[in-house]
Amino acid sequence: MKIVLTMLILLVALINVAQPVVKSKAEVRKSKLSISELDKHYPDLETDEVFKRVPASLNLAITKALNEAMGPTKVENLLVSSDLYLNKDGNIDYLIFDAFLANVWTVKNGKAQPAVISFNKDSVSHIISQNLSEYVKGFISKRNIGKKSKITILSEFNGFIAPELRSKAQVQHDSIINSFEALRGSKKVAVKKDSVVNGIQDALLVVDTLKIKQLYIENSLLKSLPDLIYRFPNLELLSLMDNDIEQVNIDMSKLRKLKNLNLSGNILTVDSVHLSRNKTLQILNLQRNVLQDVPAIVKNCKRLETLWLGRNPLSAINDKSFRRMKRVKNLNLYKTEMGMLPNGVKKLKRLEVLDLYRNNLTMLPSSVCQLKKLTHLAIAYNHLTSLPDRMNRLKRLNVLYAHHNWLSKLPPSMVKLKNLQIIDLGYNWFTDFPEVLTTFSNLDELDISANNLTEFPKDLLGIKKLNKLHLRGNPFLTEDREVKYGEQFGLLKSKNIEVFY
């Protein structure tokens, strides 16, 4: 009897754990739950984005759940903002929402003005709080498995059930691909002069497929690669961005002119991306997937020049990873959670652009200095305290973005970097102006904002070709700066230098 009772208690406990906590923001303020504490434990993965990308499938799933939770309660122009706090399994632990009305404008006496509309917010919020948990308890975001995270979703309602919320069949958008026979009698789509097709519907209906050079099937709820891409043998650009594709196997022999492939914003792993050998693909965008290393298929792309791997958890990247990318000129490793850049990067002899923005780097390996063709180096938003002593080897370097680090000095060897045109050292720890900056004869723009310069850096007056100078946020810029440093600012203006302070 005790065993049975224990099992029942455990079962109840498991059910309770699996049940998401759903509260309105008003309810949270009255409870012991703290949004600021939740935000600490569930980081928003898109905090640096101006426009946050939310997969269409996630938006649709939450909107559908809200619609079902509200039942017959319908409110015109209702908006619901939902903060989803996801655990390591991709399930919802907490859902904090806020219901409000969209701004509606009316014209009165020839003038546009906001309409005065009221609704019972407390009543709507109560209905959602009471019912929503049941409809989201099975929710899972495969993109977020492995770490706690936060996603914000905005759902719109107009007092009716949107057609796409009526049936799960609509979510399986791939079914459109299988309905080609049903579309035989539909109106055919003529190809525009720019040879671009947008969306599955037009891709199915277009007649003169040989003229199509660009195909965009984005944000379309695809879960697999549509065979219809092979209808267009002359494609040069194919974008399947922001879908739910977990497996890709493209026969490049059927797309012999494809140069640009965008698979960003899907759910692809290292082992689920397959491309046959080819000599045409030049640009491959795999950002915002769940890759842990550089996929082996890169070696099949003999002329690949641009590879974007940003926003992937590249925890398994190592020296061998770079063997597959000898022809790459542009490498994006933006926000890949790297704590160390493997020395194997030196194998990228043709690399011109290296983006290491928003990682956890505490040092930059000296092997970077062997990239003699490098023109653009982006290392901002890391934890760097110094740059390699052999920076002088990067003789072709034009642009250096090193802002938001912990730098307090620059290596003297940088004096030989005569081609530098843009340097951003803002938000670092410089207490003295780096003298080496005065030796850059081609420097066009310098940003040294938000450092700890206590005096106007007179040395910068010697930079010959400077056109833009950013000084904001330094201690010397006190209220009397115009009086104290009027002469220096006057000299800068006389040289037609645009100063931001």
C-alpha positions as CSV (number, residue, x, y, z in Angstrom):
1,M,0.0,0.0,0.0
2,K,2.8,2.4,0.9
3,I,4.5,1.7,-2.5
4,V,1.3,2.5,-4.4
5,L,0.8,5.7,-2.3
6,T,4.4,6.7,-3.0
7,M,4.0,6.1,-6.7
8,L,0.9,8.2,-6.7
9,I,2.6,11.1,-4.9
10,L,5.5,10.9,-7.4
11,L,3.1,10.9,-10.3
12,V,1.3,14.0,-9.0
13,A,4.6,15.7,-8.4
14,L,5.7,15.0,-12.0
15,I,2.5,16.4,-13.4
16,N,2.8,19.5,-11.3
17,V,6.4,20.0,-12.4
18,A,5.4,19.6,-16.1
19,Q,2.6,22.1,-15.8
20,P,3.8,25.6,-16.8
21,V,3.2,28.5,-14.5
22,V,1.1,31.0,-16.3
23,K,0.6,34.5,-14.9
24,S,-0.3,38.0,-16.1
25,K,2.2,40.7,-15.3
26,A,-0.3,42.2,-12.9
27,E,-0.5,38.9,-11.0
28,V,3.3,38.7,-10.9
29,R,3.5,42.1,-9.3
30,K,1.2,40.8,-6.5
31,S,3.1,37.5,-6.0
32,K,6.5,36.6,-4.8
33,L,7.6,35.8,-8.3
34,S,10.2,38.2,-9.6
35,I,10.6,38.9,-13.3
36,S,14.1,40.3,-12.8
37,E,15.1,37.0,-11.1
38,L,13.6,35.0,-13.9
39,D,15.5,37.1,-16.5
40,K,18.8,36.3,-14.6
41,H,18.2,32.5,-14.8
42,Y,16.6,32.5,-18.3
43,P,18.7,34.8,-20.6
44,D,17.1,36.4,-23.5
45,L,19.0,35.1,-26.5
46,E,18.0,38.0,-28.7
47,T,18.9,40.9,-26.4
48,D,21.2,42.5,-28.9
49,E,18.7,42.4,-31.8
50,V,16.7,45.4,-32.8
51,F,14.1,43.2,-34.3
52,K,13.9,39.9,-32.5
53,R,13.4,36.9,-34.8
54,V,10.7,34.5,-33.6
55,P,10.1,31.4,-35.7
56,A,6.7,31.4,-37.3
57,S,5.9,27.9,-35.8
58,L,6.5,29.2,-32.3
59,N,4.4,32.3,-32.8
60,L,1.6,30.2,-34.3
61,A,1.7,27.6,-31.5
62,I,1.4,30.2,-28.8
63,T,-1.2,32.2,-30.6
64,K,-3.2,29.1,-31.2
65,A,-3.0,28.1,-27.5
66,L,-4.1,31.6,-26.5
67,N,-7.0,31.5,-28.9
68,E,-8.2,28.1,-27.4
69,A,-7.6,29.3,-23.9
70,M,-9.9,32.4,-24.5
71,G,-12.6,30.2,-26.0
72,P,-15.6,32.3,-27.0
73,T,-14.1,35.4,-25.5
74,K,-13.1,37.6,-28.4
75,V,-11.8,41.2,-28.3
76,E,-11.3,43.3,-31.3
77,N,-7.7,44.5,-31.8
78,L,-6.4,42.5,-28.9
79,L,-2.6,42.0,-28.5
80,V,-1.0,39.6,-26.1
81,S,2.7,39.8,-25.3
82,S,4.0,36.5,-23.9
83,D,7.4,36.0,-22.3
84,L,8.3,32.3,-22.4
85,Y,10.8,31.0,-19.9
86,L,12.1,27.8,-21.3
87,N,14.0,25.0,-19.4
88,K,16.9,23.0,-20.8
89,D,14.4,20.6,-22.4
90,G,12.8,23.4,-24.4
91,N,9.6,23.2,-22.3
92,I,7.9,26.2,-20.7
93,D,8.6,26.7,-17.0
94,Y,6.9,30.1,-16.8
95,L,4.7,32.1,-19.2
96,I,4.2,35.7,-18.2
97,F,1.8,37.7,-20.4
98,D,0.3,41.1,-20.8
99,A,-3.0,41.7,-22.7
100,F,-3.6,45.1,-24.2
101,L,-5.3,46.8,-27.2
102,A,-3.6,47.9,-30.4
103,N,-3.7,51.5,-31.3
104,V,-6.6,52.2,-33.5
105,W,-6.9,55.6,-35.3
106,T,-10.1,57.3,-36.5
107,V,-10.7,60.4,-38.6
108,K,-12.7,63.1,-36.9
109,N,-13.3,66.5,-38.5
110,G,-10.7,65.7,-41.1
111,K,-8.0,64.9,-38.5
112,A,-6.6,61.5,-37.5
113,Q,-6.8,60.8,-33.8
114,P,-6.6,57.7,-31.6
115,A,-9.9,55.9,-31.0
116,V,-11.0,55.5,-27.4
117,I,-11.6,51.8,-26.9
118,S,-11.9,50.1,-23.6
119,F,-12.0,46.4,-22.6
120,N,-12.1,44.5,-19.4
121,K,-8.4,43.7,-19.1
122,D,-8.7,42.0,-15.7
123,S,-11.4,39.6,-17.1
124,V,-9.5,38.7,-20.2
125,S,-6.3,38.2,-18.2
126,H,-8.1,36.0,-15.7
127,I,-9.5,33.7,-18.4
128,I,-6.0,33.3,-19.9
129,S,-4.4,32.7,-16.6
130,Q,-6.9,30.0,-15.7
131,N,-6.9,28.1,-19.0
132,L,-3.6,28.7,-20.9
133,S,-1.4,26.3,-18.9
134,E,-3.4,23.3,-20.2
135,Y,-2.8,24.3,-23.8
136,V,1.0,24.9,-23.5
137,K,2.1,22.1,-21.3
138,G,3.2,20.0,-24.2
139,F,5.0,22.9,-25.9
140,I,8.6,22.3,-26.9
141,S,11.1,24.5,-28.7
142,K,13.8,22.3,-30.3
143,R,15.9,25.3,-31.0
144,N,16.3,26.0,-27.3
145,I,17.2,22.5,-26.0
146,G,20.3,22.5,-23.9
147,K,20.1,25.8,-22.1
148,K,17.6,27.9,-20.2
149,S,16.3,30.8,-22.3
150,K,13.6,33.4,-22.8
151,I,11.5,34.1,-25.9
152,T,9.1,36.9,-26.3
153,I,6.1,36.4,-28.6
154,L,3.5,38.9,-29.7
155,S,0.1,37.5,-30.7
156,E,-2.6,39.5,-32.5
157,F,-6.3,38.9,-32.4
158,N,-9.1,40.7,-34.3
159,G,-12.2,39.2,-32.6
160,F,-12.3,36.0,-34.8
161,I,-10.5,32.8,-35.1
162,A,-7.9,33.1,-37.8
163,P,-8.2,30.3,-40.4
164,E,-4.7,29.1,-39.7
165,L,-5.6,28.4,-36.1
166,R,-8.6,26.2,-36.9
167,S,-6.7,23.1,-38.0
168,K,-3.4,21.4,-37.3
169,A,-3.3,20.6,-41.0
170,Q,-2.5,24.2,-41.7
171,V,0.5,24.0,-39.5
172,Q,1.8,21.2,-41.6
173,H,2.5,23.7,-44.4
174,D,4.4,21.1,-46.3
175,S,1.1,19.7,-47.4
176,I,1.0,22.5,-50.0
177,I,3.9,20.9,-51.8
178,N,1.9,17.7,-52.2
179,S,-1.1,19.5,-53.6
180,F,0.4,20.3,-57.0
181,E,-2.3,18.2,-58.8
182,A,-5.0,20.3,-57.1
183,L,-3.5,23.4,-58.5
184,R,-3.4,22.4,-62.1
185,G,-6.5,24.5,-62.9
186,S,-5.2,27.5,-61.0
187,K,-4.0,30.7,-62.7
188,K,-0.4,30.4,-63.7
189,V,2.1,32.9,-62.4
190,A,4.1,34.8,-65.0
191,V,7.8,35.4,-64.2
192,K,8.8,39.0,-63.5
193,K,11.8,40.5,-65.2
194,D,13.8,40.2,-62.0
195,S,13.4,36.4,-62.2
196,V,12.5,36.2,-58.5
197,V,9.8,33.9,-56.9
198,N,8.6,34.4,-53.4
199,G,6.7,31.7,-51.5
200,I,5.6,28.1,-52.1
201,Q,2.3,29.1,-53.8
202,D,4.0,31.0,-56.6
203,A,6.8,28.4,-56.8
204,L,4.2,25.7,-57.6
205,L,2.3,27.8,-60.1
206,V,5.1,29.4,-62.1
207,V,5.4,28.1,-65.7
208,D,8.6,29.4,-67.2
209,T,10.8,27.8,-64.5
210,L,14.0,28.1,-66.5
211,K,14.0,31.9,-66.0
212,I,13.9,31.8,-62.3
213,K,17.2,32.7,-60.6
214,Q,16.1,33.5,-57.1
215,L,13.7,31.5,-54.9
216,Y,12.6,32.6,-51.4
217,I,10.6,30.2,-49.3
218,E,11.0,31.9,-45.9
219,N,9.1,31.7,-42.7
220,S,6.8,29.2,-44.3
221,L,6.6,26.5,-41.5
222,L,8.5,24.0,-43.6
223,K,9.7,20.9,-41.7
224,S,11.5,19.3,-44.6
225,L,13.3,20.3,-47.8
226,P,10.7,20.8,-50.6
227,D,11.4,18.9,-53.8
228,L,9.9,21.8,-55.7
229,I,13.3,23.5,-55.6
230,Y,14.4,21.2,-58.4
231,R,11.8,22.7,-60.7
232,F,14.3,25.6,-61.1
233,P,17.6,24.3,-62.5
234,N,19.0,27.8,-63.1
235,L,18.7,29.0,-59.5
236,E,21.5,31.2,-58.4
237,L,20.0,32.0,-55.0
238,L,17.9,29.8,-52.7
239,S,16.6,31.0,-49.3
240,L,14.8,28.6,-46.9
241,M,15.4,30.9,-44.0
242,D,13.3,30.8,-40.8
243,N,11.6,27.5,-41.2
244,D,11.6,24.3,-39.0
245,I,13.8,22.2,-41.2
246,E,15.8,19.5,-39.4
247,Q,17.2,17.6,-42.3
248,V,18.7,18.9,-45.6
249,N,20.0,16.8,-48.4
250,I,20.5,18.8,-51.6
251,D,21.5,17.2,-54.9
252,M,23.7,20.0,-56.3
253,S,23.9,18.3,-59.6
254,K,20.3,19.4,-60.2
255,L,21.1,23.0,-59.2
256,R,24.3,23.5,-61.2
257,K,24.2,27.3,-61.0
258,L,23.4,27.7,-57.3
259,K,25.8,30.3,-55.8
260,N,24.0,31.4,-52.7
261,L,22.2,29.1,-50.2
262,N,20.5,30.5,-47.1
263,L,19.5,27.9,-44.5
264,S,19.6,30.2,-41.5
265,G,17.0,30.0,-38.7
266,N,16.3,26.3,-38.9
267,I,17.0,23.3,-36.6
268,L,20.0,21.8,-38.4
269,T,22.7,19.9,-36.7
270,V,26.2,19.0,-38.0
271,D,25.0,15.5,-39.2
272,S,21.8,16.7,-40.7
273,V,23.2,19.0,-43.5
274,H,24.1,17.3,-46.7
275,L,25.2,18.8,-50.0
276,S,26.7,16.9,-52.9
277,R,30.1,17.9,-54.3
278,N,29.9,21.0,-56.3
279,K,32.0,23.8,-57.8
280,T,29.3,26.5,-57.8
281,L,28.3,27.4,-54.3
282,Q,30.0,30.5,-53.0
283,I,27.9,31.7,-50.1
284,L,26.5,29.4,-47.4
285,N,24.4,30.9,-44.5
286,L,23.9,28.5,-41.6
287,Q,23.3,31.0,-38.9
288,R,20.8,30.4,-36.1
289,N,20.7,26.6,-36.2
290,V,22.0,24.1,-33.6
291,L,25.4,23.3,-35.1
292,Q,28.2,22.4,-32.7
293,D,30.9,22.4,-35.2
294,V,31.6,23.3,-38.8
295,P,29.6,20.7,-40.9
296,A,31.7,18.4,-43.0
297,I,29.7,19.3,-46.1
298,V,31.8,22.5,-46.4
299,K,34.6,20.4,-48.0
300,N,32.2,19.4,-50.8
301,C,31.8,23.1,-51.8
302,K,35.0,23.6,-53.7
303,R,34.5,27.3,-54.4
304,L,32.9,28.4,-51.1
305,E,34.0,31.9,-50.2
306,T,31.5,33.1,-47.6
307,L,30.5,30.9,-44.6
308,W,28.2,32.3,-41.9
309,L,27.9,30.2,-38.7
310,G,26.8,32.9,-36.3
311,R,24.4,32.1,-33.4
312,N,25.2,28.4,-33.3
313,P,26.5,26.8,-30.1
314,L,29.9,25.8,-31.6
315,S,31.1,23.9,-28.5
316,A,32.9,21.2,-30.6
317,I,34.9,23.6,-32.9
318,N,38.6,22.7,-33.0
319,D,41.7,23.0,-35.1
320,K,40.5,20.3,-37.5
321,S,37.3,22.3,-38.1
322,F,39.2,24.8,-40.2
323,R,40.7,22.3,-42.6
324,R,37.5,22.2,-44.5
325,M,37.5,25.9,-45.2
326,K,40.7,26.7,-47.1
327,R,39.0,28.8,-49.8
328,V,36.8,30.8,-47.4
329,K,37.3,34.6,-47.5
330,N,34.5,35.7,-45.2
331,L,33.9,33.8,-42.0
332,N,31.1,34.7,-39.5
333,L,31.4,33.3,-36.0
334,Y,29.1,35.8,-34.3
335,K,27.8,34.8,-30.9
336,T,28.8,31.2,-31.0
337,E,29.7,30.9,-27.3
338,M,33.4,30.4,-28.0
339,G,35.7,30.9,-25.0
340,M,38.7,30.2,-27.2
341,L,39.4,30.5,-30.9
342,P,41.3,27.4,-32.1
343,N,44.8,28.0,-33.5
344,G,43.7,26.1,-36.6
345,V,42.2,29.4,-37.8
346,K,45.7,30.1,-39.3
347,K,44.9,27.6,-42.1
348,L,42.4,30.0,-43.6
349,K,45.1,31.6,-45.8
350,R,42.5,33.4,-48.0
351,L,40.5,34.9,-45.2
352,E,39.6,38.6,-45.6
353,V,36.8,39.1,-43.1
354,L,36.6,37.5,-39.6
355,D,33.6,38.2,-37.4
356,L,34.0,37.1,-33.8
357,Y,31.5,39.5,-32.3
358,R,29.8,38.6,-29.0
359,N,31.7,35.6,-27.8
360,N,33.5,34.8,-24.6
361,L,37.1,35.3,-25.8
362,T,39.6,36.3,-23.1
363,M,42.5,36.2,-25.6
364,L,43.1,36.3,-29.3
365,P,45.5,33.6,-30.5
366,S,48.7,34.9,-32.2
367,S,47.7,32.5,-35.1
368,V,45.2,35.2,-36.2
369,C,48.2,37.3,-37.2
370,Q,49.1,34.7,-39.9
371,L,45.9,35.7,-41.8
372,K,47.9,38.0,-44.1
373,K,45.0,38.7,-46.4
374,L,42.7,39.9,-43.5
375,T,41.1,43.3,-44.2
376,H,38.2,43.3,-41.6
377,L,38.6,42.0,-38.0
378,A,35.6,42.2,-35.7
379,I,36.3,41.2,-32.1
380,A,33.8,43.5,-30.2
381,Y,31.8,42.3,-27.2
382,N,34.4,39.9,-25.8
383,H,36.6,39.9,-22.7
384,L,39.9,40.8,-24.3
385,T,42.6,42.5,-22.2
386,S,45.2,42.7,-25.0
387,L,45.8,42.1,-28.6
388,P,48.6,39.8,-30.1
389,D,52.0,41.3,-30.2
390,R,52.4,40.3,-33.9
391,M,49.4,42.4,-35.1
392,N,51.9,44.1,-37.5
393,R,51.6,41.1,-39.8
394,L,48.1,42.0,-40.7
395,K,49.4,44.6,-43.2
396,R,46.1,44.6,-45.3
397,L,43.9,45.3,-42.3
398,N,41.4,48.2,-43.1
399,V,38.9,47.8,-40.3
400,L,39.2,46.9,-36.6
401,Y,36.1,46.7,-34.4
402,A,37.4,46.0,-30.9
403,H,34.8,47.9,-28.8
404,H,33.2,46.6,-25.6
405,N,36.3,44.7,-24.4
406,W,38.8,45.2,-21.5
407,L,41.6,46.7,-23.5
408,S,43.9,49.3,-21.8
409,K,46.8,49.3,-24.3
410,L,47.7,48.4,-27.9
411,P,50.8,46.5,-29.0
412,P,53.5,48.8,-30.4
413,S,53.9,46.6,-33.5
414,M,50.6,48.0,-34.8
415,V,52.5,51.0,-35.9
416,K,53.1,49.1,-39.2
417,L,49.4,48.9,-40.0
418,K,49.4,51.7,-42.5
419,N,46.2,50.6,-44.2
420,L,43.9,51.0,-41.2
421,Q,41.0,53.2,-42.0
422,I,38.4,52.5,-39.3
423,I,39.2,51.7,-35.6
424,D,36.6,51.3,-32.9
425,L,38.0,51.1,-29.4
426,G,35.0,52.4,-27.6
427,Y,33.9,51.0,-24.2
428,N,37.3,49.7,-23.2
429,W,39.6,50.6,-20.3
430,F,42.1,53.1,-21.8
431,T,43.3,55.7,-19.4
432,D,45.9,57.0,-21.8
433,F,45.5,57.8,-25.5
434,P,47.3,55.0,-27.4
435,E,50.1,56.9,-29.2
436,V,50.3,54.2,-31.9
437,L,47.0,55.6,-33.3
438,T,48.8,58.8,-34.5
439,T,50.9,56.8,-36.9
440,F,48.0,55.6,-39.0
441,S,48.3,57.9,-42.0
442,N,45.1,56.6,-43.7
443,L,42.9,56.5,-40.6
444,D,39.4,57.9,-41.5
445,E,37.3,57.2,-38.5
446,L,38.3,56.6,-34.8
447,D,36.0,55.7,-32.0
448,I,37.4,55.9,-28.5
449,S,34.1,56.6,-26.7
450,A,33.4,55.5,-23.1
451,N,36.9,54.9,-22.0
452,N,38.7,56.5,-19.0
453,L,40.5,59.4,-20.6
454,T,40.8,62.2,-18.0
455,E,42.4,64.8,-20.4
456,F,41.7,65.7,-24.0
457,P,44.0,63.5,-26.0
458,K,46.1,66.1,-27.8
459,D,48.0,63.5,-29.7
460,L,45.0,62.7,-31.9
461,L,45.4,66.2,-33.5
462,G,48.3,64.7,-35.4
463,I,46.2,62.1,-37.3
464,K,46.3,63.5,-40.8
465,K,43.3,62.1,-42.7
466,L,40.8,61.8,-39.9
467,N,37.2,62.6,-40.8
468,K,35.2,61.2,-37.9
469,L,36.0,61.2,-34.2
470,H,33.9,59.7,-31.4
471,L,34.8,60.8,-27.9
472,R,31.5,60.5,-25.9
473,G,31.5,59.1,-22.4
474,N,35.1,60.0,-21.3
475,P,35.7,61.7,-17.9
476,F,37.4,64.8,-19.5
477,L,34.1,65.8,-21.2
478,T,32.8,67.8,-18.2
479,E,30.2,70.6,-18.5
480,D,32.9,73.2,-19.1
481,R,34.5,71.2,-21.9
482,E,33.9,73.9,-24.5
483,V,35.8,76.4,-22.3
484,K,38.5,74.0,-21.2
485,Y,39.2,72.4,-24.6
486,G,37.8,75.1,-26.9
487,E,41.1,75.5,-28.8
488,Q,41.4,71.7,-29.4
489,F,37.8,71.4,-30.6
490,G,38.3,74.4,-32.8
491,L,41.4,72.8,-34.5
492,L,39.4,69.6,-35.1
493,K,36.6,71.6,-36.8
494,S,39.1,73.6,-38.8
495,K,40.2,70.3,-40.3
496,N,36.6,69.4,-41.2
497,I,36.6,66.6,-38.7
498,E,33.2,65.5,-37.5
499,V,33.4,65.2,-33.8
500,F,30.9,63.3,-31.6
501,Y,31.0,64.2,-27.9
